[in-house]
Amino acid sequence: MEPFLTKLTGKRIILASNSPRRQELLKALGVDFEVKVHPVDETVPTDLPAEYAAAYLSKLKADSFPVPLGENQILITADTIVIVKGRILGKPNSELEAFEMIKSLSGATHTVMTAVTFKDSKRQITVEDEARVSFRFLEEDEIWYYIRNFKPFDKAGAYGIQEWIGFVGVTSIEGSYFTVMGFPQHLVYQQLKKW
Ligand SMILES: Cc1cn([C@H]2C[C@H](O)[C@@H](COP(=O)(O)OP(=O)(O)OP(=O)(O)O)O2)c(=O)[nH]c1=O
């Protein structure tokens, strides 16, 4: 069966993302694509308000794509950040940092923002979505169990809603589960459909 969206757009899609979740979620949409990754320094300017960070980084990933795009190609990049009490949580650099991040999410509600950028040889657009996620109070040994066993160093806010800590700790979510996982499929679908 020909992938549904490839038929609609007639374009070759390139996903510039290392994230296995994004690759999985784009595949699940029924999109035929190739993955091409390039290194990006994901530093956010200190004076940038937290709510603009995901869009800024998603655009940066598209702007720094090293190869010019052909007529028939659409590039997709994305970025996810967690915001708690006005503070941006990116990926943790150590177990201790991961512990502190999860501790700050425990017994509280935070925002997850995911931005996705679409680019072809003529235009570029960034769309974004946010979700609110609440955690119950987490015991310190639960946090350590999760960090030691799941090593969430590749995840914004040091957790995956799709992993153990999400199963046992998340009490509610307002918005798209897939936005929290890093890829708002409903927006990607709509954007590709009308491209
Ligand atoms: C909050 C949360 C984040 N994440 C992931 C999504 C993203 O992959 C990651 C945030 O880091 P990103 O910098 O957005 O993405 P990445 O470095 O993994 O991939 P790339 O830049 O190459 O596209 O955290 C989850 O998988 N589950 C969650 O619940």
The ligand as an ORCA input file, in Angstrom:
! r2SCAN-3c Opt
* xyz 0 1
  C       8.679     15.317     28.101
  C       9.102     14.192     27.166
  C      10.140     14.354     26.258
  N      10.524     13.329     25.429
  C      11.624     13.514     24.452
  C      11.178     14.077     23.122
  C      12.477     14.550     22.525
  O      13.067     13.468     21.810
  C      13.342     14.884     23.748
  C      13.602     16.368     23.800
  O      14.750     16.687     23.075
  P      14.774     17.454     21.687
  O      15.993     18.335     21.706
  O      13.459     18.071     21.374
  O      14.976     16.302     20.595
  P      16.135     15.239     20.402
  O      17.475     15.806     20.735
  O      15.734     13.954     21.085
  O      16.070     14.951     18.842
  P      16.392     15.938     17.621
  O      16.852     17.273     18.123
  O      17.457     15.227     16.820
  O      15.080     15.996     16.872
  O      12.593     14.458     24.877
  C       9.859     12.092     25.493
  O      10.205     11.166     24.762
  N       8.829     11.939     26.373
  C       8.411     12.907     27.216
  O       7.459     12.696     28.000
*
